[in-house]
């Protein structure tokens, strides 16, 4: 059984994992980490290019971040490092800070700031806030980011100069207008990479398809070298030999202030991704995931990475799923992943330098295509048109306006949808059935209801202040059109009633009392009972008219009906259903119930 998660941060979470490890589990972790490192090296270099960083910085980030996040996080499977969406957001942030400092200093400040924000979030125990981000908005952002990833490096695929435009539409228009000048060799190598990826995708769980595609593209570029010029990784920035060195940059407060909005967005999106992935994989293995611990691990990983020339990252679903499928047993699988990535930097930098840029662009086109999950999009459409609209608008704004605007607009749209749903009043009329149960008929304003001096209504859901006006209107209509003398209000299924809605209920009780009637509350929770007493409503709602919530369904409702039956007079009019119901509850007094004036029926 999965225990409730801790909310505090453990400074040494890895100790328990180390004690539980064995030679067998560590050997499986080593194999899983090494396997995924082989898959990931080309992908990490491609993401660094998306972020506007030298390709090697993606490897630096993955090497350091995966180790630190695994050791100080919570998940056994979450692989942390550069990802598609975070790389895009990083590129936007770096472009916005152009001219304020050199590029290494901007990356340092941004990564450090993201890490600090994550650590602050973990200290404040904000992990549970992740649940308030709707999946439809996140899916829309992913779709928008996928489109930007797929086409953001199109100029590298075509072998032409990049566009001076930052916005997506003018940028694409500019690149397409110059497509006639594309290099046939660059396009050919990029297309070959795409073809290999599509051909081998069914074997992606068994062989490193990205590595195979990149090796083939590199061999092709070497064979073409005597006849054509193809841009290589070393033409952008040579990959150095060895591990990253510790690098410190003087803190620039003005730069931090300029990067703060982007850092907040990167932090929010990164934590959503990381927690969602960790939770999904953890549930498969019944692992207890500690949200605040995971957030701390993500933050500490970014802080350490900032001093080793890394770029911001997050949890990668692709690499995390591969780690799990490759047989990882503990958090140390991602530690071995980082060590194997470092080994690649020491052993094969010469080969990394001769990878064609158009091949990495082709790999990004494939990644962008694969990120658009048509099955999930169809599921959203079939499930909720409103959520589909939130998803579509978020995706459109992400592509046409910007990544940060897409995230914010998706969250705001979700809030608007939530508030619209929250302000729907769910009020039902209870009609007795011969079986002794009740039919719940939605109370639709303006429609004809049966005339009866006994009326029972029930409230569902959360009654927030936005519903108080509508609640007052419906109470007023009930009093005017049905003119009941005895109204039973069932509150058992009202999850929460705020101050404004309680006032509406109290005013309704006062209006009934003024007309010679009485309001009865049943299914009342203990805290609501205390509120009624503290509000001084004992005159309007005497103790005998308040029936507390009981264990059996409708037990408190029947107790309220019995209290109503005790107070009925011979002049009260009852519908046939209520006459039968009260007769069943008072079998010893048939003559009394028969004497009640009949209502008009239903």
BABA-93478 format. One record per residue: residue in one letter; z, y, x negated of N, C-alpha, C in turn. Coordinates in steps of 0.001 Angstrom, whole numbers, plus 500000, padded with zeros to 6 digits. Atoms other than C-alpha are relative to their C-alpha. Layout:
<nuzas>
AZYXZYXZYX/...
</nuzas>
This chain:
<nuzas>
X500000498803499156500000500000500000500000501250499119/X500090498789500794499042503451498616501156500921500351/X498842499152499782502148505578498174499580501460500129/X500299498579499932502274509297498987499890500573498595/X500229499453501324500964511330496074501078500996499612/X499080498994500515503198513428493854499325501355500017/X500548498648500036502773517182494003500273500679498664/X499688499406501286504310517926490572499060499452498923/X500877500381501100502447517702487261500811499260498946/X499360500810501029503419514996484771499373500355498646/X500586499620501290502989516200481155499514498811499175/X500405501187500758502524512628479909499541498875500942/X500417501026499031500597510701482608499379498772499349/X500705501084500674498837508531480042500940498906499499/X499054500975500559502030506744478925500034498735500864/X499954501169499107502175504501481989498725499172499873/X501266500724500146498473503633481593499964499225498687/X499991500674501298498978502797477928500884498751500040/X499098501150499905501908500487478725499389498870500818/X500597501024499139499891498716481409498724499404499414/X501255500478500586496849498220479139500240498747499156/X499964501196500850496049495037477289498729499980499159/X501201500118500834493503493967474702498771499736500865/X501126500320499129491332492618477513499516501233500760/X500415498812499243491377495806479611499389501051499077/X500543499012500938490781497995476543498615499602499517/X501340500435500420487796495897475471498980500276501100/X500910499683498893486265496285478930499799501500500131/X500133498543499983486998500009478815499052500474498899/X500874499626501114485274500248475414498541499726500340/X501370500350499627482177498467476709499465500963501059/X500427499080498945482048500686479827499723501390499435/X500187498668500570482471503914477836498769500075499128/X501174500008500870479840502958475250498711499911500803/X501186500153499160477374501897477944499594501323500636/X500310498746499305477623505186479854499627501090499005/X500382499013501019477420507238476619498514499886499679/X501424500209500252473996505688475989499165500607501119/X500704499426498853472924506697479496500027501528499957/X499702498598499717474379510185479301499465500996498987/X500359499037501040473236511735475995498809500876500390/X501117499118499610469805512935477238500362500914501172/X499610499209498829471308514114480536500866501186499593/X499101498929500433474007516143478797499241501102499275/X500819499003500678471451517874476595499186500809501015/X500779499301498974469366518702479658500871500993500767/X499106499089499275472347520226481465500361501222499157/X499725498859500866473113522400478434498844500996500040/X501168499119499893469568523763478627500038500772501309/X499870499318498702470117524539482336501010501137499901/X498943498993500125473289526443481410499617501140499073/X500410498963500930471358528491478868500656499866498645/X499308500252501256473225526917475946499159499104499107/X500666500975500866471976525008472889500269498582500490/X499805501367499483471482521310473802501251499307499478/X498841500692500579474248520199471436501292500403500690/X498769499563499334476824522221473384500345499124501191/X499731500944498920476430519810476286500694498762499486/X499343501158500602477390516958473973501410500350499551/X498659499567500392480321518935472566500941500010501211/X499168499882498795481600519638476079500383498626500539/X499718501334499455481286516028477240500960499237499113/X499154500727500938482918514682474105501464500398500157/X498619499520499939486039516861474303500557499899501417/X499511499903498621486280517301478075500320498628500586/X499769501331499416485982513616478982501298499393499463/X498784500571500597488782512661476569501249500676500559/X498796499273499576491262515397477538500247499820501492/X499830500154498550490615515161481294500455498597500367/X499579501380499723491012511377481204501461499795499641/X498627500210500466494272511523479259501006500729500883/X499030499213499235495925514275481320499668500095501495/X500328499993498581494257513652484691500712498903500761/X499375501006499143494978511100487392499094498801500248/X500951501049499625491806509088487986499702499064498833/X500418500979501003490848505908486139498505500058499723/X501454500087500092487138506549486635499292501341499851/X500676498697499983486404510294486847499552500388498595/X500560499542501265484080511326484010499750501497500095/X500089498540499966484329515042483233499110500503498883/X500914499416500974481674517090481474498979500863500717/X501031499173499355478577519224482157499375499290501201/X500661500520498804477084518729485630498906500972500427/X501147499194499571474012520069487401500414501334500607/X499645498773499290475643522577489747500794500956499118/X499202499139500867478186523873487210499128500621498907/X500911499454501002475429524276484617499208501177500562/X500735498899499361473442526426487044500885501230500159/X499082498876499800476456528567487876500388500633498667/X499714499471501326477216528911484182498871500896499520/X501144499190500407473701530188483527500017501364500686/X499924498732499266474133532839486239501098500888499422/X498884499229500540477506533897484821499662500580498636/X500342499540501345476213534127481252498959501116500057/X501011498950499855473182536136482365500624501303500476/X499342498796499502475468538553484210500828500718498947/X499187499397501064477519539133481062499172500341498771/X500871499725501145474498539699478823500248501410499465/X499801498702500620475033542517476370501456500342499743/X498590499701500190478836542446476563500566499317498754/X499559500737501190479233539913473732498899499015499640/X501000501004500347477246537320471835500227498744500834/X499963501154499089476492534042473624501172499058499753/X498833500883500209479142531855471928501300500592500544/X498777499369499493481835534390472849500042499956501525/X500043500051498532480673534468476493500355498609500488/X499667501375499612480787530671476726501488499716499774/X498577500195500301484236530674475111500867500622501101/X499189499315498995485657533239477553499858499341501371/X500219500602498686484078531595480604500708498648500110/X499375501327499953485247528061479762501524500116499978/X498550499790500063488728529298478835500541500527501324/X499554499422498732488988531324482055500005498954501116/X500032501077499002487925528361484223501189499061499801/X498865500868500275490529526214482489501319500614500419/X498753499319499630493268528803482988500171500030501520/X499926499970498531492437529110486700500382498631500556/X499649501358499544492623525328487121501477499700499733/X498592500245500324495989525156485360500906500764500956/X499218499206499048497326527966487560500003499337501374/X500095500678498701496068526118490656500890498764500043/X499157501205500022497878522951489567501473500370500017/X498600499559500015501130524824488848500427500471501379/X499709499527498643500933526444492301499836498901501051/X500153501169499109500225522980493778499011500265501123/X501030499655499024497015524060495498499020498850500243/X500926501119499868495452520589495380499620499664501427/X500282500368498614495735520036499121499005500950500664/X500949499060499417493576523122499787498576499479499922/X501334500582500133490577521020498728499508499475501350/X500383500602498722490636519418502193499406501016500970/X500478498992499071489760522741503849498546500380499757/X501415499728500258486263522838502325499168498975500759/X500751500953499178483842521289504845498899499309499209/X501010500774500708481493518576503666498605500549500254/X501334499472499688478528520202505428499642501167499082/X500255498870500897478888523382503328499763499503498574/X500166500545501342479273521361500131498655499295499858/X501296500676500024476215519273501009498868501022499939/X501008498948500044474202522444501661499902500622498624/X500003499451501354475246523847498300499336499027499035/X500604501008500876474256520573496614498485499984500149/X501449499974499765470814520705498238499380501220499320/X500516498790500625470305524304497126500006499898498489/X499911500160501456471507523529493598498967499000499500/X500999500997500395469197520489493473498618500628499876/X501294499320500046466186522658494252499918500907498770/X499983499124501176467209525155491578499915499201498702/X500051500850501194467726522352489052498592499456499790/X501319500626500102464402520705489830498941500981499511/X501060499034500323462347523891489490500438501071499009/X499507498955500893464584526026487261499416499917498599/X500568500180501341463065524553484079498518499659500079/X501415500325499802459507524346485404499133500542498864/X500805499437501092458233526587482607500018499092498770/X499970500958501100459416524039480042499093498807500294/X500858501112499591457632521304481981498529500354499781/X501393499556500137454419523355481918499670500453498582/X500249499557501366454865524452478328499595501457499900/X500303498573500032454695528191479087501298500789499853/X498825499153500167457054531124478537500756500123501320/X499187499845498803459923531598480963499732501322500695/X500204498781499219459889534233483690501097501007499724/X499006498935500151461653537579483394500797500209501280/X499324499839498715462667537367487056501180499033500086/X498820500847499811466123536014487924499995499326501367/X500007500558498653465595535466491685498997498849500091/X500781501230499941464125532096492685498559500245500437/X501354499839499451461132533225494771499087500754499037/X500891499327500960459690535855492381499843499229498697/X500090500793501222460482533567489443498964498900500157/X500977501058499757458522530679490970498596500561500160/X501320499373499819455683533015491988499409500378498644/X500462499601501335455464534315488411499538498788499195/X500358501196500781455447530830486852498735499354500543/X501193500609499394452885529507489328498759500820499685/X501157499142500303450628532515488682499493499790498574/X500384500239501389450611531578484979499797498512499699/X500104501448500192450290527822485539498674499586499369/X501290500355500600446635527901484444500084499921498479/X499842500027501449447850528493480922500917498899499514/X499076501084500358450000525348480940499411499125498899/X500406500924501061449895522982477983499792498609500597/X500281501320499443448218519744478981500871498939499339/X499176500969500716450293517931476337501448500032500516/X498641499880499463453627519276477619500073499397501397/X500014500549498638452690518453481218499872498486499960/X500180501443500101451546514992480183501275499275499618/X498743500631500420454822514191478398501052500104501100/X499054499854498894456884515609481271499669499060501151/X500421500892498923454841513647483813500273498542499640/X499698501368500435455227510477481757501497499700500161/X498546500172499831459013510982481747500335499767501472/X499772500174498565458977511392485522499541498625500472/X500548501286499560456791508310486002500906498844499569/X499107501067500475459087506143483866501299499995500810/X498768499931499232462180507393485727499821499429501399/X500241500522498657460659506652489129499728498495499967/X500328501424500084459361503256487988501227499141499744/X498837500801500403462693502140486557501256500270500823/X498771499614499305465101503671489088500689498824500680/X499361501160499367465660500301490778500861499214499003/X499216500710501025467055499028487453501045500903499355/X499146498985500623469223502099486811501411499504499726/X498640500500500206472459500115487091500094499019498827/X499978501021501044471403497644484405499470500494498656/X500551499508501260469426499622481827500078501527499975/X499936498526500096469676503224480519498625500626500207/X501360499540499679466566504493482292499690501350499365/X500247498678500591466973508094481083499735499863498507/X500189500189501436467273506904477486498623499397499717/X501320500617500171464172504694477836498902501047500162/X501020498985499746462180507602479301499930501005498863/X499972499004501070463303510048476596499460499408498693/X500517500648501208462568507545473774498482499888500067/X501459500109499845459074506914475145499325501356499841/X500574498661500094458436510656475489500040500500498555/X499875499571501396459685511258471923498960499303499124/X501021500743500747457415508532470522498623500584500284/X501296499420499641454458509999472428499800501345499314/X500110498698500658455201513466471044499728499841498505/X500223500237501428455323512070467496498559499562499743/X501376500459500161451971510352467976498999501136500210/X500884498871499717450460513579469343500113501121498979/X499710498901500928451881515729466537498789500441499170/X501149499542500792448670515715464420498944500744500819/X501072499455499177446576516801467388500446501149500912/X499532498983499044448776519050469545501405500443499633/X498657499461500221451865521248469383500819499857501269/X499095500187498867454721520237471692501370500530499598/X498686499433500311457998522173471812501059498907500004/X498946500987500151460946520109470627501368500683500089/X498641499469499908464722520483470896500309500914498824/X499695499192501177464896521845467345499348501377500066/X500633498697499846462562524668468402500874500952500807/X499044499174499260465216525893470851501209500321499117/X498838499856500873468247525340468619500248498637499352/X499807501306500645468576522546466025501380499420500300/X498739500704499797471264519959466738500632499754498637/X499389500167501327473689520092463799500585498600499834/X499384501286500301475101517056462087501523500122500075/X498545500032500000478722516149462734500620500510501281/X499206499647498827481453517143465146500163501512500100/X499813498547499839482144520593466600501227500481499233/X498881499407500724484391522880464585500831500866500942/X499126499126499222487359524751465973499502501433499856/X500536498639500021486126528221466961500838500892500905/X499178499046499250488290531143468054499253501320500099/X500584498676499788486999534374469571501095500925500512/X499007499031499543489122537475470032499850500234501503/X500023499846498547490059537831473706499539501403500367/X500555498733499525488020540551475394500347500124501492/X499534499852498611489780541697478589498868500453500908/X501120499509499183486683543541479845499016498870500313/X500884501141499772484582540409479423500620499018500985/X499311500884499050487190538303481231499896500546501416/X500088499393498671487171540777484110498594499860500573/X501379500125499530483380540660484314499676498558500400/X500280501417499726483371536834484296500870499418501102/X499034500562499050486244536408486785499369499531501309/X500594500510498741484148536224490027499245498699499809/X500739501239500256481843533604488513500951498862499665/X499039501039500375484806531728487031500727499456501221/X499347500450498767486524531601490430499099499046500772/X500940500856499275483401530134492020499815498674499286/X500152501235500781482899527622489193501239499120500154/X498747500753499849486569526613489470500057499318501363/X499930500559498646486388526125493240499019498841500171/X501015501049499838483131524141493196500317498812499097/X499688501085500925484174522149490126501150499132500474/X498857500782499517487516521118491609499641499202501243/X500442500741498817485902520164494910499234498750499584/X500772501141500480483438517949493070500910498955499354/X499157500937500742486051516412490785500936499223500926/X499051500665499101488612515676493505499280499053500949/X500751500847499063485988514308495906499568498704499320/X500460501187500726484570511934493277501182499090499667/X498827500798500366488000510819492058500584499290501207/X499440500606498789489179510204495615499112498871500501/X500931501028499532486042508257496560500128498723499172/X499910501178500864486265505935493557501406499407500009/X498633500500499967490056505698493726500278499143501222/X499776500763498773490003504473497316499431498591499906/X500596501332500145487751501571496339500951499046499284/X499100500826500801490437500336493950501460500202500376/X498656499733499506493462501485495960500862500661498926/X499267499259501020494447503810493133500621501243500620/X499307498817499517496999506498493898499499501212499225/X500536498799500636495286509812493173500956501164500232/X499097498850499920497487512820492403499173501264499773/X500925498872500039495496515944493228500406501047498960/X499582498938500911497574518471491298499961499532498546/X500127500533501360497682516202488248498547500032499551/X501426499988500338493902515887488362499510501417499730/X500377498606500217493513519649488667500514500485498647/X499470499630501306495785520118485654499146499396498889/X500838500646501008493708517603483692498674500712499825/X501255499258500078490510519468484559500206501335499278/X499738498703500614492068522780483548500288499885498509/X499647500172501408493578521567480269498770499591499188/X501228500420500678490252519911479385499101501195499708/X500823498810500221488430523222479826500606500899498920/X499348499159501012491001525109477769499712499463498596/X500244500597501316490655522670474850498522500094499636/X501447499980500256486856522518475191499524501379499566/X500435498639500342486562526307474961500114500278498505/X499803499782501436487789526120471336499087499118499150/X500905500882500736485138523524470405498558500158500468/X501388499636499702481934525296471498499442499279501219/X500456500668498795481790523557474876499651500982501103/X500352499208498822480516524821478232500771499445501193/X499264500507498829482161524521481691499358498744500582/X500492501220499373481847521234483515500844499633501202/X499248500500498849483308519134486288499889498486500000/X500182501432499862483417515577487526498548499677500310/X501383500431499763480027513878487372500014498708500813/X500014501206499168479399511423490190499180498892499339/X500856501001500630476592509694488303500735499265498890/X499327500635501134478576509087485131501276499278500436/X498780500646499507481799508290487042499690498666500666/X500388501242499329480036505697489196499548498954498976/X500435500941501034478436504160486096501191499433499233/X498784500468500680481815503971484359500671498907500818/X499360500983499118483233502138487356499183498713500040/X500861501181499882480219499804487702499915499220498702/X500072500677501300480280499034483986501270499226499686/X498806500824500165483739497493484405501217500705499465/X498827499264500480486184500260483493501251499529500732/X498739500441499430489807499278484039501040501112500048/X499000498942500079491845502329483023499335501319499610/X500475498685500388491517506008482171499405500035498589/X500450499991501394490802505038478547498508499692499863/X501453500185500044487199504122479459499299501318499713/X500606498690500244486398507838479529500390500550498631/X499656499641501380488253508310476249498981499370499048/X501002500672500827485908505733474694498618500626500193/X501269499302499762482969507531476335499895501223499089/X500018498826500855483925510726474505499847499653498535/X500079500406501396484363508905471198498595499497499652/X501359500494500253480968507198471540498994501150499983/X500856498817500032479336510546472298500134500706498652/X499780499412501323480917511914469118499298499178498918/X500662500877500972479569508892467234498495500262499986/X501432499692499916476065509706468492499683501293499252/X500213498729500698476414513252467134500014499806498480/X499902500205501441477327511926463710498864499133499459/X500955500985500504474690509175463503498542500342500265/X501417499840499642471529510355465294499598501441500293/X500435498636499681471266514180465262498520500235499688/X501410499824500362467849513912463554499085499574501134/X500827500484498889466489511931466479500157500890501222/X499815499087498869468012514312469022499147501253499842/X500757498779500253466163517204467361498526499885500373/X501442500143499761462710515727467975499676499585501432/X500265500263498583463093515172471733499152501143500560/X500824498932499412460319517102473589500749500727501116/X499342499214498955461630519924475769499425499650501371/X500612500320498703459142519019478522500511498668500540/X499426501265499537460658515523478639501348500237500662/X498720499650499380464104516982479330499759500722501331/X500332499328498738462493519214481991499579498983501057/X500370501061499060460943516137483577501210499234500489/X498756500675499616464354514462483542500764500839501030/X499323499120499046465813517497485351499286500014501348/X500743500098498732463040517355487962500413498740500757/X499597501253499366463968513733488633501428500085500523/X498602499862499575467705514533488770500086500863501252/X499991499131498821467078517381491218499500499283501237/X500533500762498864464990515108493430501025498988500507/X499060501042499608467599512356493415501263500561500648/X498792499404499427470400514761494319499839500338501473/X500224499699498587468794515527497696500061498694500780/X499741501251499289470219512738499844499499500126501440/X500610499875498673467905512500502855500785499229501058/X499235500792499033470076509823504484501193500796500523/X498850499203499576473134512102504538499560501195500834/X500520498876499215471055515018505789499691499544501415/X500310500544498671469827512850508658501271499681500774/X498726500293499339473386511750509401500646501268500542/X499448498728499528474530515374509651499251500475501228/X500809499589498845471643516132512022500366499190501235/X499682500870498863472466513145514229501422500214500505/X498593499876499630476197513899514211500324501340500630/X499625498669499523476451517653514694498937501015499604/X501004498971500277473760520308515028500645501242499394/X499303498847500569476355522971514199500230499796498506/X499800500284501419477269521301510904498672499998499248/X501325499970500632473555520886510186499582501442499732/X500329498587500201473111524642510662500779500581498825/X499192499541501136475988525333508241499393499502498695/X500605500584501195474378522987505720498691500700499646/X501311499401500252470890524504506114500121501445499525/X499830498595500390472056528123505891500590500093498589/X499409500006501343474218527349502842498947499687498950/X501054500365500950471261525669501105499015501148499806/X500967498908500093468908528559501930500560501182499206/X499393498869500717471313531241500692500186499661498524/X499843500419501395472026529228497527498698500169499226/X501299499922500672468310529108496705499479501430499950/X500661498701499895467184532532497891500836501160499490/X499135498883500391470220534683497058500736499694498700/X499272500331501210472421532942494526501019498915500244/X499047501103499900474864530151493785501343500448500552/X498701499525499527478037532163494284499922500405501463/X500164499598498604476711533677497489499864498783500916/X500141501217499200475793530177498700501336499354500280/X498676500593499824479300528855498118500826500809500994/X499189499135499132480958531852499782499481499970501429/X500563499997498641478546531908502737500271498685500710/X499705501291499381479036528178503335501428499912500477/X498585500014499605482805528558503370500248500913501195/X499805499061498888482639531598505664499395499458501293/X500613500583498808480233529877508058500880498894500573/X499123501081499538482555526874508205501230500567500692/X498847499364499365485484529188509002499633500513501385/X500451499487498699483477530833511799499862498850500998/X500157501161499117482582527417513235501360499461500419/X498657500502499688486212526292512993500697500900501020/X499345499081499075487481529435514723499365499921501388/X500674500116498704484858529051517458500463498746500742/X499516501232499368485969525478518056501472500122500392/X498561499871499747489646526438517847500287500847501230/X499738499128498861489263529034520613499522499396501320/X500373500682498758488057526493523169501266499428500637/X498809500459499289490797525937525698499719498668500669/X500140501334499394491234522302526702501116499829501025/X499039500081498898492991522369530079499440499049501060/X500442501017499053492811519453532518500961499941501181/X499165500246498823494059518813536032500262498505500095/X499610501400499855495980515557536482499988499626501472/X500085500463498616495101513713539683500523498571500069/X499419501351499925497230510674540664498982498972500483/X500853501108499601495425507342540983500855498929500674/X499232501060499331496445504372543173500686499047499019/X499431500912500987497137502383539979501314500509499414/X498806499412500568500001504727539136499717500843498771/X500384499164501126498092506400536314499393501304500507/X500543498701499612496315509760536320498587500161499452/X501324499596500474492740510977536081500103501413499439/X500013498671500604492206513947533764498646500643500281/X501229499314499615489624516304535270499978501366499315/X500048498684500667488531519281533116500094501137501012/X499865498856499106489607522524534717498913501011499643/X501119499087500213486400524554535001500227501237500848/X499750498775499225487013528189536017498904500254501024/X500951499635498964485374529251539251499588498872500921/X500366501120499146484997525760540729501090499747501034/X499066500280498912486649524505543912500900498824499631/X499033501062500258489805522461543477500756499692501291/X499272500405498801491848520535546011501221500901500206/X498836499184499662494465522653547807501198499088500156/X498780500795499919497935521229547257501143500827499458/X498843499266500483501416522667546854500584499369498743/X499610500637501263501912520207543983498751499886499128/X501129500007500926499646520570540995500521499618498620/X499633500386501374499784518951537542498832500325499085/X501033499673500983497875520276534542500521499615498611/X499629500396501361497839519217530906499191500805498997/X500631499234501068497022521083527709499786499103498794/X500327500814501164495317519528524688499763500896498782/X500364499337501250495019520557521038500955501101499583/X499209498877500506496279523610519196499769501221500875/X500079498790499185497061526653521344500354501188499110/X499818498873500897496568529590519009499814501304500756/X500013498690499336496683533318519759498642500334500591/X501340499692499496492900533433520261499778499419501393/X500147500634498685493354531247523361500916500621501050/X498997499501499055496166533244524958499373500759501168/X500635499228498930493856535563526929499353499064501019/X500654500947499086491812532685528357501041499178500759/X498940500755499330495016530762529124500600500807501143/X499482499133498942496373533711531108499018500080501166/X501004499907498945493093534005533023499973498735500857/X500051501242499226493100530333533995501279499788500806/X498761500062499226496756530442535021499905500907501228/X500132499062498883495973533497537171499070499447501069/X500936500573499031493016531721538791500634498840500759/X499304501102499332495121528647539512500946500540501069/X499054499412499044497771530814541184499286500615501184/X500701499301498927495180532753543222499224499055500903/X500877500849499197492789530003544351500728498792500588/X499348501209499506495057526956544663501371500275500616/X498717499566499454498306528778545458501029498860500049/X499009501086499999500562525866544402501416500573499951/X498598499609500080504322526055544772500708499273498865/X499376500797501049505159523359542253498907499615498986/X500996500271501042503163523246538988500679499267498849/X499519500788501128503807520545536416499054500238498828/X500804499732501195502601521545532940500377498990498920/X499760501052501001502275518629530539499600500526498615/X500248499446501335502578519711526890499996498942498900/X499896501081501002502743516314525178498832500028499016/X501189500049500844499184516595523842499614501366499443/X500186498702500649499472520238522846500629499909498616/X499491500248501348499781519834519086500830501160499480/X499285498816500453500911523390518455499799501111501020/X500071498872499065501704526344520732500600501205499297/X499471498848500721502017529743519100500675500988500953/X499203499026499257504011532789520250499224500587501185/X500791499359498942501171534386522269499784499055501172/X500238500958498911500454531209524260501314499646500715/X498711500200499320504176530617524933500277501161500954/X499817498854499108504300534127526364499154499876501250/X500857500212498826501360533257528636500636498988500949/X499331501017499174503274530175529854501219500604500702/X498819499373499408506464532206530423499602500965501126/X500459499063498964504533534872532380499507499249501238/X500440500818498870502959532138534517501207499480500780/X498774500465499345506428530730535231500628501121500822/X499429498862499281507591534200536230499185500327501256/X500853499735498835504579534711538536500236498970501098/X499720501043499008505264531363540250501356500233500662/X498676499754499457508945532189540630499962501173500980/X500107498860499092508019535541542206499353499651501324/X500674500435498771505823533731544770500766498882500705/X499190501034499369508606531284545628499747498611499462/X500306501308500569507356528474543381500795499735498742/X499276500384501218508468526778540180499046499290499047/X500742500679501050506929525711536879500907498944499383/X499272501103500621508005522349535415499269499624498707/X500583500392501281507427521469531756500400498570499679/X499692501377500374507164517823530719499315499670498674/X500529500349501313506474516112527427500337501046498961/X499623498896500879508308518966525696500610499448498714/X499458500416501288508957518470521986501323500715499743/X498659499468500251512438519143520592499957501426499472/X500068498647500538511372522234518618499574501001501067/X500409499122498903509652523684521695501161500247500963/X498835499846499135512800523061523717500964501047499433/X499134498997500637514849525055521216499408501402500139/X500660498697499871512264527848521351500213500586501391/X499820499531498622512550528065525159501421500514500205/X498606499567499871516324528289524940500251501297499235/X499792498803500810516244530866522139499314501221500603/X500716498885499377513753532968524120500695500505501261/X499257499570498813516265533238526992499257499761501292/X500803500306498815514000531565529553500707499056500972/X499278500950499155516736529536531258499916500353501478/X500103499600498591516394531580534482498661499557500579/X501331500405499520512657530950534762499821498484499929/X500170501430500223512889527382533457501382499363499851/X498684500637500055516256525815534365499926498645499289/X500002501249500767517294522720532361499354498828500742/X500552501138499271516290520335535172498475500046500119/X501469499885499916512691521671535072499335499761498646/X500549500279501334512263520839531360500308498555499656/X499836501424500296511694517164530617499459499747498599/X500388500216501389511628516244526948499038498828499863/X500960501064500299508978514024525408500715498660499904/X499422501345500035509678510323525870499022499027499365/X500808500962500743508354507174524242498818499490500814/X501052500590499182506326505752527144499055501079500506/X501018499067499523503088507394528214500259500353501467/X499808499439498653503523509594531324501413499790500548/X498631500171499520507235508728531523500621501353500343/X499446498674499712508217512395531285499262500667501160/X500763499452498856505415513308533737500555499468501310/X499443500583498787506797510890536323501410500539500287/X498678499404499792510276512319535742499870501396500596/X500235498665499436508893515794536471499581499899501465/X500420500199498608507217514506539644501202499647500874/X498795500347499238510537512989540736500838501244500282/X499261498749499797512197516399540252499304500858501052/X500759499259498981509403518005542307500270499408501376/X499775500668498714509868515392545059501369500365500570/X498657499644499541513573516278545224500022501401500595/X499990498608499566512701519933545808499006500292501122/X501010499752498976509882519507548330500650500326501348/X499553499687498634510319521019551778498991499434500992/X500896500541498976508803519880555062498762500862500219/X501131499101499805506439522863554973498963499878498881/X500943500119501121504801521885551694498808499140500386/X501235500735499736501179520734551897499626499191498765/X500368500888501102500125517778549775498631499393500244/X501252500750499885496756516243549064500352498526500190/X499748501422499746496378512571549936500478499303498730/X499628500639501258496660511622546273501452500290499644/X498624499659500333499915513495545783500990499406501004/X499120500636499007501388512163549043500238498545499618/X499862501400500376500671508597547857500832499850498731/X499266500061501268502027509306544375501496500199500214/X498583499711499771505295510816545596500638498907500836/X499479501120499209505696508028548158500316498806499105/X499777501130500907505355505474545357501227500222499122/X498830499699500817508025507253543311501283500058500822/X498831499909499112510335507584546371499860498983501127/X500245501008498962509894504253548215501113499909501030/X498880500103499067513299504557549848499990501064501078/X500003498902499031512378507698551803498609500202500560/X501357499861499480509039507013553543499897501040501090/X500075499051498891509917509133556554499885501424499488/X500049498639500537510402512184554330498594500336499516/X501331499701500505507026511917552578498977500023501127/X500936499966498880505266511170555863500082501315500750/X499833498758499250506649514414557244499309501175499337/X500660498884500668504886516538554634498658500271500642/X501292499624499421501914518463555959498887499510499088/X501097500483500844498671516845554738499195501168499445/X500874498982500570496443518827552438498596499818500525/X501380500050499548492724519227552744499233498860499358/X500682501126500626491965516144550671499192500448498799/X500805499728501191489756515894547637498565499551500264/
</nuzas>
